[in-house]
Amino acid sequence: MSTYRDLALPRALGSARTGGAPIGSRRATVLRTVGPRERRSHLTAPRVPTVGIDIGGTKVMAGVVDADGTILEKVRTETPDKSKSPKVVEDTIVELVLDLSDRHDVHAVGIGAAGWVDADRSNVLFAPHLNWRNEPLRDRLAGRLAVPVMVDNDANTAAWAEWRFGAGRGEDHLVMITLGTGIGGAILEDGQVKRGRFGVAGEFGHMQVVPGGHRCPCGNRGCWEQYSSGNALVREARELAAADSPVAYGIIDRVQGNIPEITGPLITELAREGDAMCVELLQDIGQWLGVGIANLAAALDPSCFVIGGGVSAADDLLIGPARDAFRRHLTGRGYRPEARIARAQLGPEAGMVGAADLARLVARRFRRAKRRRVERYERYERYSDARRAAQGSGSL
């Protein structure tokens, strides 16, 4: 344990890279992007490199990100098996950060975790793909890395990145929907992530849209993610293939009859090639997506929906039907402004970039402590010099 701390401390105390605040049109763009409550703190946050980490069920991705959202370097590894202790995953995170610290001056670390994070952004309450149950992740990692650590839900960090640097720039009210194995989401309002009283807001995938519908791993039936997600897409394709449906012959031939090899990316690829069944399946997923977005618009009334996650790679094959269904199901359609629906721009790195950028807001604590240490040292040096000078003059 002490080895990690001893290794991290000298790297963390390296010289800081600073830069001037944005000026001219660049500053105006930032002011439009940063909400009024966060504007001052974010524009005055230190312009230093930070590390963002995105933890999922299959991979851990870490990257050094500068104040403009540019990834300077990234590394990734497989997520340790979920049956292993939480410390094994923490060890993996520490190793990645220390590896990056060998080549970069790291001032803070942000974690985007696929799970529920408490309102204080310190404990992972529950992670479905990891053995984390009320895990004090922030304090454990901060003690080993000797720099401030921020922990948040991965959908929140992805939404922050899209709002700061991607498809949601300039929006005051933004909702992000991440389509992957399931559905995650996040809400940003006036420059703040809305995490809810207990920190678990944005679990849109578990809204019930079909009473008594498909069973969801969460224990309920008819959840939205059972009709509009990567799992739903693959489930429908495999069911058609297993039934030896004539419309599925194309995908059956592609996997040579091995139905478990049918995946979401394969369905998207065949849809782009014009396979009628795959196009129709993506349309069905997109229509359910549009229904859910219309429900969220009725509840939250945002100006923009950003669609991210792996399934969004289907682009207009998915988002086109979603826009059509949204317009058909929107409450008060024809008599109210419609929210913009956009595909996320930052791709799979969004969660990592957002985590790093949010970590910059806590990096100032480290810099202040470092500055105080430097000031104390300088005062001591001045005192020592004066004392030596006085002793020298006395001896004469």
C-alpha positions as CSV (number, residue, x, y, z in Angstrom):
1,M,0.0,0.0,0.0
2,S,2.7,2.5,1.0
3,T,4.6,1.7,-2.2
4,Y,1.8,3.2,-4.3
5,R,1.7,6.3,-2.2
6,D,5.4,6.8,-2.2
7,L,5.5,6.4,-6.0
8,A,2.6,8.7,-6.6
9,L,3.6,11.6,-4.4
10,P,6.7,12.9,-6.2
11,R,4.9,12.6,-9.5
12,A,1.9,14.4,-8.2
13,L,4.0,17.2,-6.8
14,G,5.6,18.0,-10.2
15,S,5.5,21.4,-11.8
16,A,2.0,22.6,-13.0
17,R,1.2,23.6,-16.5
18,T,-0.9,26.7,-16.5
19,G,-2.5,28.7,-19.2
20,G,-4.4,31.9,-19.6
21,A,-8.2,32.1,-19.5
22,P,-9.9,32.0,-22.9
23,I,-10.3,35.3,-24.6
24,G,-12.3,36.8,-27.4
25,S,-14.7,34.5,-29.2
26,R,-13.2,31.5,-27.5
27,R,-14.1,33.0,-24.1
28,A,-17.6,33.8,-25.4
29,T,-18.1,30.2,-26.4
30,V,-17.0,28.9,-23.0
31,L,-19.3,31.4,-21.3
32,R,-22.3,30.1,-23.3
33,T,-21.3,26.5,-22.5
34,V,-20.7,26.9,-18.8
35,G,-23.9,27.5,-16.8
36,P,-24.2,30.5,-14.4
37,R,-23.8,28.5,-11.2
38,E,-20.7,26.7,-12.4
39,R,-19.3,29.4,-14.6
40,R,-17.0,31.2,-12.2
41,S,-15.7,28.0,-10.6
42,H,-15.1,26.3,-13.9
43,L,-13.4,29.1,-15.7
44,T,-11.1,29.7,-12.7
45,A,-10.3,26.0,-12.2
46,P,-6.6,25.3,-12.8
47,R,-5.8,24.5,-16.4
48,V,-3.8,21.5,-15.6
49,P,-3.9,17.9,-16.9
50,T,-6.1,15.5,-15.0
51,V,-6.8,11.8,-15.4
52,G,-10.2,10.4,-16.3
53,I,-11.1,6.8,-15.8
54,D,-14.2,5.0,-17.3
55,I,-15.0,1.7,-15.5
56,G,-17.3,-0.7,-17.2
57,G,-18.2,-4.4,-17.0
58,T,-15.5,-5.4,-19.6
59,K,-12.9,-2.7,-19.6
60,V,-11.1,0.1,-17.6
61,M,-10.0,3.0,-19.8
62,A,-7.8,5.8,-18.4
63,G,-6.6,8.9,-20.1
64,V,-4.8,12.2,-19.5
65,V,-7.0,15.1,-20.6
66,D,-6.2,18.8,-20.8
67,A,-8.4,21.7,-20.0
68,D,-9.8,21.9,-23.6
69,G,-11.0,18.3,-23.5
70,T,-8.1,17.0,-25.6
71,I,-6.9,13.5,-24.8
72,L,-3.1,13.6,-24.4
73,E,-2.7,9.8,-23.9
74,K,-5.0,6.9,-23.0
75,V,-4.5,3.4,-21.8
76,R,-7.0,0.5,-21.3
77,T,-7.1,-2.9,-19.8
78,E,-9.8,-5.6,-19.1
79,T,-11.9,-5.2,-16.0
80,P,-10.9,-7.8,-13.5
81,D,-13.5,-10.6,-13.0
82,K,-16.4,-9.3,-10.9
83,S,-16.1,-12.2,-8.5
84,K,-12.8,-10.8,-7.3
85,S,-12.6,-8.4,-4.4
86,P,-13.1,-4.6,-4.9
87,K,-9.4,-4.2,-4.1
88,V,-8.4,-6.0,-7.3
89,V,-10.3,-3.3,-9.4
90,E,-8.8,-0.6,-7.3
91,D,-5.3,-2.0,-7.9
92,T,-6.0,-1.9,-11.6
93,I,-7.0,1.8,-11.4
94,V,-4.0,2.7,-9.4
95,E,-1.6,0.9,-11.8
96,L,-3.1,2.8,-14.8
97,V,-2.9,6.2,-13.0
98,L,0.7,5.5,-12.0
99,D,1.6,4.5,-15.5
100,L,0.2,7.7,-16.9
101,S,1.9,9.7,-14.1
102,D,5.3,8.5,-15.4
103,R,4.8,10.7,-18.4
104,H,2.4,13.4,-17.3
105,D,2.0,15.8,-14.4
106,V,-1.3,14.6,-12.9
107,H,-3.2,16.9,-10.5
108,A,-6.5,15.0,-9.9
109,V,-8.3,11.9,-10.9
110,G,-11.9,11.5,-12.0
111,I,-13.7,8.2,-12.0
112,G,-16.8,7.4,-14.1
113,A,-18.3,4.2,-12.7
114,A,-21.0,2.1,-14.2
115,G,-23.2,2.0,-11.1
116,W,-25.0,4.1,-8.5
117,V,-22.9,6.7,-6.8
118,D,-24.1,8.5,-3.6
119,A,-24.9,12.2,-3.6
120,D,-21.5,13.1,-2.0
121,R,-19.7,11.4,-5.0
122,S,-17.6,9.3,-2.6
123,N,-19.2,5.8,-2.4
124,V,-20.3,3.5,-5.1
125,L,-23.6,2.2,-3.7
126,F,-24.1,-0.5,-6.3
127,A,-22.4,-1.6,-9.5
128,P,-24.2,-4.3,-11.4
129,H,-21.1,-5.5,-13.3
130,L,-18.6,-5.2,-10.4
131,N,-18.5,-6.5,-6.8
132,W,-19.0,-3.0,-5.4
133,R,-21.6,-2.6,-2.6
134,N,-21.4,0.7,-0.7
135,E,-17.7,0.9,-1.6
136,P,-15.8,4.0,-0.4
137,L,-14.0,4.3,-3.7
138,R,-13.0,8.0,-3.5
139,D,-11.3,7.8,-0.1
140,R,-9.5,4.5,-0.9
141,L,-8.1,5.8,-4.1
142,A,-7.2,9.3,-2.8
143,G,-5.2,7.7,0.0
144,R,-3.2,5.7,-2.4
145,L,-2.7,8.3,-5.2
146,A,-2.1,11.4,-3.0
147,V,-4.1,13.6,-5.3
148,P,-7.8,14.6,-5.1
149,V,-10.2,12.0,-6.5
150,M,-13.8,12.5,-7.8
151,V,-16.3,9.7,-8.4
152,D,-19.5,9.9,-10.4
153,N,-21.8,7.8,-12.5
154,D,-20.4,7.1,-16.0
155,A,-23.5,8.5,-17.7
156,N,-23.1,11.8,-15.7
157,T,-19.5,12.1,-16.8
158,A,-20.4,11.4,-20.4
159,A,-23.1,14.0,-20.3
160,W,-20.8,16.5,-18.8
161,A,-18.3,15.9,-21.6
162,E,-20.9,16.3,-24.4
163,W,-22.1,19.5,-22.7
164,R,-18.6,20.9,-22.4
165,F,-17.0,19.8,-25.6
166,G,-19.5,17.8,-27.8
167,A,-23.0,17.7,-29.1
168,G,-24.6,19.6,-26.2
169,R,-22.4,22.7,-26.2
170,G,-24.3,25.9,-25.5
171,E,-27.4,24.1,-24.1
172,D,-28.9,25.2,-20.8
173,H,-31.1,22.1,-20.3
174,L,-29.7,18.8,-21.6
175,V,-30.7,15.2,-21.2
176,M,-28.3,12.5,-22.3
177,I,-29.4,8.9,-23.0
178,T,-26.7,6.2,-23.3
179,L,-27.7,3.1,-25.2
180,G,-25.5,0.1,-24.6
181,T,-26.3,-3.2,-23.0
182,G,-29.0,-1.3,-21.2
183,I,-30.1,2.4,-21.0
184,G,-28.4,5.0,-18.8
185,G,-28.9,8.7,-18.6
186,A,-28.1,12.0,-17.1
187,I,-29.7,15.5,-16.6
188,L,-27.8,18.8,-16.8
189,E,-29.5,22.0,-15.9
190,D,-27.9,25.5,-15.9
191,G,-24.4,24.0,-15.8
192,Q,-25.0,21.4,-13.1
193,V,-25.5,17.7,-13.2
194,K,-28.8,16.8,-11.4
195,R,-28.0,13.8,-9.3
196,G,-31.1,13.7,-7.2
197,R,-31.4,13.6,-3.4
198,F,-29.6,10.3,-3.1
199,G,-27.3,10.6,-6.2
200,V,-29.1,8.1,-8.4
201,A,-31.1,10.2,-10.8
202,G,-31.1,9.5,-14.5
203,E,-31.8,5.7,-14.4
204,F,-34.2,6.2,-17.3
205,G,-33.8,2.6,-18.5
206,H,-36.0,1.3,-15.7
207,M,-39.0,3.4,-16.4
208,Q,-41.9,1.1,-17.1
209,V,-43.2,1.5,-20.6
210,V,-45.0,-1.9,-21.1
211,P,-46.9,-3.1,-18.0
212,G,-46.3,-6.8,-17.6
213,G,-43.8,-6.8,-20.5
214,H,-40.4,-8.4,-20.8
215,R,-38.7,-9.3,-17.5
216,C,-35.8,-7.0,-16.7
217,P,-32.7,-8.0,-14.7
218,C,-33.6,-5.3,-12.2
219,G,-36.5,-7.5,-11.1
220,N,-39.4,-5.6,-12.8
221,R,-41.2,-6.1,-16.0
222,G,-41.6,-3.8,-19.0
223,C,-38.6,-1.5,-18.4
224,W,-37.7,0.8,-21.3
225,E,-34.3,-0.8,-21.8
226,Q,-36.0,-4.1,-22.6
227,Y,-37.3,-2.5,-25.8
228,S,-34.7,0.1,-26.8
229,S,-31.1,-1.1,-26.0
230,G,-28.3,-3.3,-27.3
231,N,-29.8,-6.3,-25.4
232,A,-33.2,-5.7,-26.9
233,L,-31.8,-5.5,-30.4
234,V,-29.8,-8.7,-30.0
235,R,-32.6,-10.6,-28.3
236,E,-35.0,-9.9,-31.2
237,A,-32.5,-10.9,-33.8
238,R,-31.6,-14.1,-32.1
239,E,-35.2,-15.0,-31.6
240,L,-36.0,-14.6,-35.3
241,A,-32.9,-16.6,-36.2
242,A,-33.7,-19.4,-33.7
243,A,-37.2,-19.7,-35.2
244,D,-35.5,-20.1,-38.6
245,S,-37.5,-17.1,-39.9
246,P,-37.1,-16.5,-43.6
247,V,-36.3,-12.8,-42.9
248,A,-33.3,-13.9,-40.8
249,Y,-31.6,-16.0,-43.5
250,G,-29.1,-13.2,-44.1
251,I,-27.8,-13.0,-40.6
252,I,-28.0,-16.8,-40.1
253,D,-25.7,-17.2,-43.1
254,R,-23.3,-14.5,-41.8
255,V,-22.8,-16.4,-38.5
256,Q,-23.0,-19.8,-40.2
257,G,-25.9,-20.9,-38.1
258,N,-24.1,-20.1,-34.8
259,I,-26.8,-17.9,-33.2
260,P,-24.9,-16.8,-30.1
261,E,-22.5,-15.0,-32.4
262,I,-25.2,-12.5,-33.4
263,T,-24.2,-9.2,-31.8
264,G,-25.3,-5.6,-32.0
265,P,-22.4,-4.4,-34.1
266,L,-23.1,-7.2,-36.6
267,I,-26.7,-6.2,-36.8
268,T,-25.7,-2.6,-37.5
269,E,-23.2,-3.7,-40.1
270,L,-25.8,-5.8,-42.0
271,A,-28.3,-2.9,-41.7
272,R,-25.9,-0.6,-43.4
273,E,-25.4,-3.2,-46.1
274,G,-29.2,-3.2,-46.7
275,D,-30.4,-6.3,-44.8
276,A,-34.1,-5.8,-44.5
277,M,-34.5,-7.5,-41.1
278,C,-31.7,-5.7,-39.5
279,V,-33.0,-2.3,-40.8
280,E,-36.4,-3.2,-39.4
281,L,-35.0,-4.2,-36.0
282,L,-33.1,-0.9,-35.7
283,Q,-36.3,1.0,-36.7
284,D,-38.2,-0.8,-33.9
285,I,-35.5,0.0,-31.4
286,G,-35.5,3.6,-32.6
287,Q,-39.3,3.9,-32.3
288,W,-39.2,2.8,-28.7
289,L,-36.4,5.2,-28.1
290,G,-38.6,8.0,-29.5
291,V,-41.5,7.0,-27.2
292,G,-39.2,7.2,-24.1
293,I,-37.8,10.5,-25.2
294,A,-41.3,12.0,-25.6
295,N,-42.1,10.8,-22.0
296,L,-38.9,12.5,-20.7
297,A,-39.7,15.7,-22.6
298,A,-43.1,15.7,-20.8
299,A,-41.4,15.4,-17.5
300,L,-38.2,17.4,-17.9
301,D,-38.7,19.7,-21.0
302,P,-35.1,19.9,-22.0
303,S,-33.8,21.8,-25.0
304,C,-31.7,19.0,-26.2
305,F,-31.4,15.2,-26.1
306,V,-28.0,13.7,-26.7
307,I,-28.0,10.0,-27.7
308,G,-24.7,8.1,-26.9
309,G,-23.5,4.6,-26.1
310,G,-22.5,1.8,-28.4
311,V,-25.9,1.4,-30.1
312,S,-25.9,5.0,-31.3
313,A,-23.2,4.0,-33.8
314,A,-26.2,3.0,-36.0
315,D,-26.7,6.8,-36.4
316,D,-29.7,7.7,-38.7
317,L,-30.8,4.0,-38.9
318,L,-31.7,4.4,-35.2
319,I,-32.0,8.2,-34.6
320,G,-34.1,8.9,-37.7
321,P,-37.0,6.6,-36.5
322,A,-36.5,7.9,-32.9
323,R,-37.1,11.5,-34.1
324,D,-40.2,10.4,-36.0
325,A,-41.7,8.6,-33.0
326,F,-40.8,11.5,-30.7
327,R,-42.8,13.9,-32.8
328,R,-45.8,11.5,-32.9
329,H,-45.9,11.0,-29.2
330,L,-44.8,14.4,-27.9
331,T,-47.4,15.9,-25.5
332,G,-48.8,19.1,-27.0
333,R,-47.2,18.3,-30.4
334,G,-47.7,21.1,-32.9
335,Y,-48.1,23.7,-30.1
336,R,-44.8,23.6,-28.3
337,P,-41.1,23.9,-29.2
338,E,-39.4,20.6,-29.9
339,A,-36.2,19.6,-28.3
340,R,-33.2,18.9,-30.5
341,I,-32.2,15.2,-30.8
342,A,-28.5,14.8,-31.6
343,R,-26.0,11.9,-31.7
344,A,-23.1,12.2,-29.2
345,Q,-19.9,13.4,-30.7
346,L,-17.2,12.1,-28.3
347,G,-17.8,8.4,-28.8
348,P,-16.6,5.9,-26.3
349,E,-14.2,8.4,-24.7
350,A,-17.0,10.7,-23.4
351,G,-17.1,9.2,-20.0
352,M,-13.4,9.4,-19.6
353,V,-13.2,13.0,-20.8
354,G,-16.0,14.1,-18.6
355,A,-14.6,12.4,-15.5
356,A,-11.2,14.2,-16.1
357,D,-12.9,17.6,-16.6
358,L,-15.0,17.3,-13.5
359,A,-11.8,16.3,-11.6
360,R,-10.4,19.7,-12.5
361,L,-12.9,21.3,-10.2
362,V,-11.3,19.5,-7.2
363,A,-7.7,19.9,-8.5
364,R,-7.6,23.3,-7.0
365,R,-7.5,21.8,-3.5
366,F,-4.3,20.0,-4.3
367,R,-2.8,23.1,-5.9
368,R,-3.7,25.2,-2.8
369,A,-2.1,22.7,-0.5
370,K,0.9,22.5,-2.7
371,R,1.2,26.3,-2.8
372,R,0.9,26.5,1.0
373,R,3.8,24.0,1.3
374,V,5.9,26.0,-1.1
375,E,5.1,29.2,0.8
376,R,6.0,27.6,4.1
377,Y,9.3,26.4,2.6
378,E,10.0,29.9,1.2
379,R,9.3,31.6,4.5
380,Y,11.6,29.1,6.3
381,E,14.3,29.8,3.8
382,R,14.0,33.5,4.3
383,Y,14.1,33.1,8.0
384,S,17.1,30.8,7.8
385,D,18.9,33.3,5.5
386,A,18.2,36.2,7.9
387,R,19.3,34.2,10.9
388,R,22.6,33.2,9.2
389,A,23.1,36.8,8.1
390,A,22.5,38.1,11.7
391,Q,24.9,35.5,13.1
392,G,27.5,36.4,10.5
393,S,27.4,40.1,11.4
394,G,27.5,39.4,15.1
395,S,30.7,37.3,14.8
396,L,32.4,40.2,13.1
